[in-house]
Each structure stands twice: as C-alpha cells, then as structure tokens.
Amino acid sequence: MKIIASPRDMQRQIEALRMIGETIGFVPTMGALHEGHLELVRRARKENSQVVVSIFVNPLQFRAGEDFEKYPRIFERDCELLNNNNCDLVFAPEKAAMVDDHETTFVEVGKLGESWEGEIRPGHFRGVATIVAKLFNVVRAHRAYFGEKDFQQLKIIEALARDLNFGIEIVPCETIRENDGLALSSRNAYLNIQDRAAAPTIFQALCAAQKLASDGESSAQKISEAIQEIIDAAPRLQREYSVVVDAQTLEPLETLTHKKPARALIAARAGSTRLIDNAALNLFLQND
C-alpha cells in the first residue's frame, strides 16, 4: 500500500494506472475509520482493480463551534486497517494542499442542500461539495463509494457528479450498524455510557416507521408523529428533526405512494453528540 500526500503526485499515479487499463474505486473519508468505512473499501475491492482511500479532515464542512479540532485523528491505525483490507493507495494531503485561505471558487449545492442538515449547519454542504469536487479531480476514479447513513450528502454528491459531468459512478452502500442498530459513525466515540445506551432509540424509531409503511400506512404525517413520539420519549435524546421525504428531491411528503420512493430522516443529540440516521420506507397496499 502506498501513501501519497501531494495532489499532483496522486494525479500522476492515477494517470499511469488508467493508461494501462486499471479501474479505480475511490472511498473518500475523514479518517477515524470504522467497519462502515471498511465495508466501502471491500465493496470497492470487489468491483475495481485498484482501490484508493482518501483521509482528509475537511475544515470547510465544519462551522465555528463544531468539532473540527477534536475530530478523531488516528492516521497510523487507519493505515493499518486499510492495509489489512487490501487498499492500494492512500491519499492523505496536508490542509494547505486542499484548502487555500485565498481561494475564491466554491461549489454551491442548490436546493438539495438548503433543508435538514443544510438548514441546521449553514455552509456545511458547500464545504463538502467543494472538497469532494477537488478529490474527484485529483483521484480520477471510475467509481466512488458513499454510505447511505449520510443520505442527504449522498444525494448532493450524486447531483454534483451528474451536473458537473465528472464521469464518475457514485455507488451508494447500505448503512452498517452495531448489533443494537446504532449506525456506525466516527462520532460515536464521543458517546458516554448513558448516551450510548439511549442512541439505538433512533434506529428503533426508524424500524417503527418502516413497519407502519410496510403495513400500508400512507400518511407521512402519521409516520412522522410515530417517530417523534419514540424519540421524544427517550430521556437522553433531543430531537432536531424527524421527517418523511421524497428520496430523490428530499422534499417533505404528505402521502406515500409507489411512484415516489420515500425516506425517513432523523437527527438527534444524545447528550452533546449529534447523530443522524435514515431508512427507506416501502409502502405495501392490500390490493397489490
């Protein structure tokens, strides 16, 4: 496994690989790798002849007062895990190589980024999209792999790749969970014992929403109310939003139909740790 810090050196490496017909699978990360990241790496390994993983804690996606400074950075352990999972190249640039204080060009993400996470964290998705665009230009991959846990981010990156003609396939990958349902996240390390015990309630609320939809409940309001009741009953959880949306536009739905795939989105705080999760809602009608 080779570790490369220079964007130009990485571009040269990728150019050489593409010249001899290698296919490139790319997994962008901010490090602090867990089983969810590694599952993306394994998927990329199955579908490509070369696997590239980037490790870069993106300062542009953090607002003032968020956890940029304390975000876990365990580079040597990350590299050991990647080496054990057959990664070929690690792109690990310094901040100055990716972010210039005098830059004037950014990627605006439009309507997809205005609601939910975008409303609570203004500027977050502009920061994500700007750095992902840079990474796509450095690592000219055939496919890039993203987890569905950050569902709004996934939709924005799909639009980014399509609208700006990057010529890269975005591959969504199923959320990986702990045995009790908690979605894996690097920020789970912040949870104390009590908050960790409460956190799986988010998944329980999503399961309740899925059951309602699979039983034929078509009212998005009733499903949202069921989610809200479960989250709000958990003493250590503070709900920020819970909503049923069109899975493509992320607009709130009034009614579930077979014509519009729906998604339940939840954001809540367990103590001081902010958690997000989501689930697909599949409607079943008795006359199908």
C-alpha positions as CSV (number, residue, x, y, z in Angstrom):
1,M,0.0,0.0,0.0
2,K,1.4,3.4,-1.0
3,I,0.7,6.7,0.9
4,I,0.7,9.8,-1.2
5,A,0.4,13.4,0.1
6,S,0.8,15.5,-3.0
7,P,-2.3,16.1,-5.2
8,R,-0.1,16.2,-8.3
9,D,1.7,13.0,-7.4
10,M,-1.6,11.3,-6.9
11,Q,-2.8,12.6,-10.3
12,R,0.3,11.2,-11.9
13,Q,-0.2,7.8,-10.2
14,I,-3.8,7.6,-11.3
15,E,-3.0,8.7,-14.9
16,A,-0.4,5.9,-15.1
17,L,-2.9,3.3,-13.8
18,R,-5.6,4.4,-16.2
19,M,-3.2,4.3,-19.1
20,I,-2.7,0.5,-18.6
21,G,-6.4,-0.1,-18.2
22,E,-6.8,-0.3,-14.5
23,T,-10.2,0.5,-13.0
24,I,-10.1,2.8,-9.9
25,G,-12.5,2.6,-7.0
26,F,-12.4,5.5,-4.6
27,V,-13.5,5.9,-1.0
28,P,-13.3,9.4,0.4
29,T,-13.1,9.6,4.2
30,M,-12.1,11.9,7.1
31,G,-10.3,9.1,8.8
32,A,-11.1,7.6,12.2
33,L,-12.1,4.5,10.2
34,H,-14.7,2.0,11.4
35,E,-16.4,-1.1,10.0
36,G,-18.7,1.1,7.9
37,H,-15.7,2.6,6.0
38,L,-14.1,-0.8,5.7
39,E,-17.2,-2.2,4.1
40,L,-16.9,0.5,1.5
41,V,-13.3,-0.4,0.9
42,R,-14.3,-4.1,0.5
43,R,-17.0,-3.2,-2.0
44,A,-14.6,-1.1,-4.0
45,R,-12.1,-4.0,-3.9
46,K,-14.6,-6.4,-5.4
47,E,-15.6,-4.0,-8.2
48,N,-12.3,-2.4,-9.2
49,S,-8.7,-3.4,-9.9
50,Q,-7.3,-0.5,-7.8
51,V,-8.7,0.9,-4.6
52,V,-7.9,4.5,-3.4
53,V,-8.9,5.8,0.0
54,S,-8.5,9.5,0.9
55,I,-8.0,10.6,4.5
56,F,-8.6,14.3,5.0
57,V,-10.5,16.1,7.7
58,N,-12.2,18.8,5.7
59,P,-12.2,22.2,7.5
60,L,-14.7,23.7,5.1
61,Q,-17.5,21.5,6.3
62,F,-17.2,22.5,9.9
63,R,-18.9,25.6,11.3
64,A,-17.5,27.7,14.1
65,G,-18.0,25.9,17.4
66,E,-18.3,22.4,15.8
67,D,-15.8,19.6,16.5
68,F,-13.1,20.2,13.8
69,E,-10.3,20.5,16.4
70,K,-11.3,17.4,18.4
71,Y,-12.4,15.3,15.4
72,P,-10.6,12.0,15.9
73,R,-7.3,11.7,14.0
74,I,-5.7,8.2,14.2
75,F,-3.8,8.1,11.0
76,E,-1.4,5.2,11.7
77,R,-4.3,2.9,12.9
78,D,-6.3,3.9,9.8
79,C,-3.5,3.0,7.5
80,E,-3.1,-0.4,9.3
81,L,-6.8,-1.1,8.8
82,L,-6.6,-0.1,5.1
83,N,-3.5,-2.2,4.5
84,N,-5.3,-5.2,6.1
85,N,-8.2,-4.6,3.7
86,N,-6.2,-4.6,0.5
87,C,-6.2,-0.9,-0.2
88,D,-3.7,0.1,-2.9
89,L,-3.3,3.9,-2.4
90,V,-4.0,6.3,0.4
91,F,-4.3,9.9,-0.5
92,A,-3.5,11.9,2.7
93,P,-2.9,15.6,1.8
94,E,-2.0,18.3,4.2
95,K,-4.6,21.0,4.7
96,A,-2.6,23.6,2.6
97,A,-2.7,21.3,-0.4
98,M,-6.5,21.2,-0.4
99,V,-7.6,24.5,1.2
100,D,-6.2,27.9,0.4
101,D,-7.3,30.8,2.6
102,H,-7.3,33.0,-0.5
103,E,-9.5,30.7,-2.6
104,T,-12.5,32.3,-4.3
105,T,-14.1,29.3,-6.0
106,F,-16.6,27.1,-4.2
107,V,-19.3,24.6,-5.2
108,E,-22.8,25.7,-4.3
109,V,-25.2,22.7,-4.0
110,G,-28.6,24.4,-4.6
111,K,-31.9,23.4,-3.2
112,L,-30.9,19.8,-2.2
113,G,-28.6,21.4,0.4
114,E,-31.0,24.0,1.9
115,S,-33.1,21.9,4.2
116,W,-32.5,19.5,7.1
117,E,-28.7,19.3,7.6
118,G,-28.2,22.3,5.4
119,E,-30.5,24.5,7.5
120,I,-29.0,23.4,10.8
121,R,-25.4,23.6,9.5
122,P,-25.3,26.5,7.1
123,G,-22.4,26.2,4.7
124,H,-21.8,22.6,5.6
125,F,-22.7,21.1,2.2
126,R,-20.8,23.8,0.3
127,G,-17.7,22.7,2.2
128,V,-18.4,19.1,1.5
129,A,-19.1,19.6,-2.2
130,T,-16.1,21.8,-2.8
131,I,-13.6,19.3,-1.3
132,V,-15.3,16.3,-2.9
133,A,-15.1,18.0,-6.3
134,K,-11.4,18.6,-5.6
135,L,-10.9,15.0,-4.6
136,F,-12.7,13.8,-7.8
137,N,-10.3,15.9,-9.9
138,V,-7.3,14.5,-8.1
139,V,-8.4,10.9,-7.9
140,R,-9.9,10.4,-11.4
141,A,-11.8,7.3,-10.3
142,H,-14.3,5.2,-12.2
143,R,-16.4,4.7,-9.1
144,A,-16.8,6.4,-5.8
145,Y,-18.4,4.7,-2.8
146,F,-20.5,6.5,-0.2
147,G,-22.6,5.2,2.7
148,E,-26.3,5.8,2.9
149,K,-26.1,6.9,6.6
150,D,-25.4,10.5,5.3
151,F,-28.3,10.3,3.0
152,Q,-28.7,14.0,2.1
153,Q,-24.9,14.2,1.5
154,L,-25.2,11.1,-0.8
155,K,-28.0,12.8,-2.8
156,I,-25.9,16.0,-3.1
157,I,-22.8,14.1,-4.3
158,E,-24.9,12.2,-6.9
159,A,-26.1,15.6,-8.2
160,L,-22.6,17.0,-8.1
161,A,-21.2,14.2,-10.2
162,R,-24.0,14.3,-12.6
163,D,-24.4,18.1,-13.0
164,L,-20.7,18.8,-13.3
165,N,-20.0,15.9,-15.6
166,F,-17.3,14.3,-13.6
167,G,-17.8,11.0,-15.4
168,I,-17.7,9.0,-12.2
169,E,-20.2,6.5,-10.9
170,I,-21.5,7.1,-7.4
171,V,-22.1,3.8,-5.7
172,P,-24.5,4.0,-2.6
173,C,-23.7,1.5,0.1
174,E,-26.0,0.3,2.9
175,T,-25.6,1.7,6.4
176,I,-23.5,-0.6,8.6
177,R,-24.8,-0.9,12.2
178,E,-23.9,-2.1,15.6
179,N,-25.8,-5.2,16.9
180,D,-28.3,-2.9,18.6
181,G,-29.0,-0.9,15.4
182,L,-26.9,2.2,16.1
183,A,-25.4,3.4,12.7
184,L,-21.7,3.3,12.8
185,S,-20.1,6.8,12.9
186,S,-16.7,8.2,13.9
187,R,-18.6,10.5,16.3
188,N,-20.0,7.5,18.2
189,A,-16.7,7.6,20.1
190,Y,-17.9,10.8,21.8
191,L,-20.9,9.0,23.5
192,N,-20.7,8.3,27.2
193,I,-22.2,5.1,28.6
194,Q,-25.6,6.6,29.2
195,D,-25.9,8.4,25.9
196,R,-24.6,5.2,24.1
197,A,-27.4,3.2,25.7
198,A,-30.0,5.8,24.5
199,A,-28.7,6.2,21.0
200,P,-30.3,3.0,19.5
201,T,-33.7,4.5,20.1
202,I,-33.1,6.3,16.8
203,F,-33.0,3.0,14.9
204,Q,-36.0,1.8,16.8
205,A,-38.0,4.8,15.6
206,L,-36.9,4.1,12.1
207,C,-38.0,0.5,12.4
208,A,-41.4,1.6,13.7
209,A,-41.7,3.9,10.7
210,Q,-40.8,1.1,8.3
211,K,-43.4,-1.2,9.9
212,L,-46.1,1.4,9.5
213,A,-45.3,1.9,5.9
214,S,-45.0,-1.8,5.1
215,D,-48.3,-2.3,6.8
216,G,-49.9,0.1,4.3
217,E,-49.8,3.4,6.3
218,S,-49.6,6.1,3.6
219,S,-49.8,9.2,5.7
220,A,-46.4,10.8,6.1
221,Q,-47.7,12.9,9.0
222,K,-48.7,9.8,11.0
223,I,-45.4,8.1,10.3
224,S,-43.5,11.3,11.3
225,E,-45.6,11.5,14.5
226,A,-44.8,7.9,15.4
227,I,-41.1,8.7,15.0
228,Q,-41.4,11.8,17.1
229,E,-43.2,10.1,19.9
230,I,-40.5,7.4,20.2
231,I,-37.6,9.8,20.1
232,D,-39.1,12.4,22.4
233,A,-39.8,9.6,25.0
234,A,-36.1,8.8,25.3
235,P,-34.8,10.9,28.2
236,R,-31.3,11.5,26.9
237,L,-32.2,12.2,23.3
238,Q,-33.1,15.7,21.9
239,R,-34.7,15.5,18.5
240,E,-33.7,18.2,15.9
241,Y,-35.8,16.9,13.1
242,S,-37.7,13.8,12.0
243,V,-39.4,13.9,8.6
244,V,-40.6,11.7,5.8
245,V,-39.3,12.9,2.4
246,D,-39.2,12.1,-1.3
247,A,-36.0,10.0,-1.6
248,Q,-34.8,11.9,-4.7
249,T,-35.8,15.6,-4.0
250,L,-35.7,15.4,-0.2
251,E,-38.9,17.4,-0.2
252,P,-41.4,16.6,2.6
253,L,-44.1,14.2,1.6
254,E,-47.8,14.2,2.5
255,T,-48.6,10.8,1.2
256,L,-46.6,7.7,0.4
257,T,-47.1,6.2,-3.0
258,H,-45.3,3.6,-5.1
259,K,-44.4,6.3,-7.6
260,K,-42.1,8.2,-5.2
261,P,-39.6,6.2,-3.0
262,A,-39.7,7.7,0.5
263,R,-37.1,8.1,3.2
264,A,-37.4,8.8,6.9
265,L,-34.7,11.2,8.1
266,I,-33.8,11.7,11.8
267,A,-31.3,14.0,13.5
268,A,-31.0,14.0,17.3
269,R,-28.5,14.7,20.0
270,A,-27.5,12.1,22.5
271,G,-26.1,14.3,25.2
272,S,-23.7,16.6,23.3
273,T,-23.2,14.2,20.4
274,R,-25.1,14.8,17.2
275,L,-26.4,11.7,15.4
276,I,-28.2,11.3,12.1
277,D,-29.8,8.2,10.5
278,N,-32.4,7.3,7.9
279,A,-34.3,4.4,6.4
280,A,-36.2,3.6,3.2
281,L,-40.0,3.4,3.6
282,N,-41.6,0.8,1.3
283,L,-45.4,1.1,1.1
284,F,-47.5,-2.1,0.8
285,L,-51.1,-1.9,-0.3
286,Q,-53.6,-4.7,0.2
287,N,-54.7,-4.5,-3.5
288,D,-51.2,-5.0,-4.9
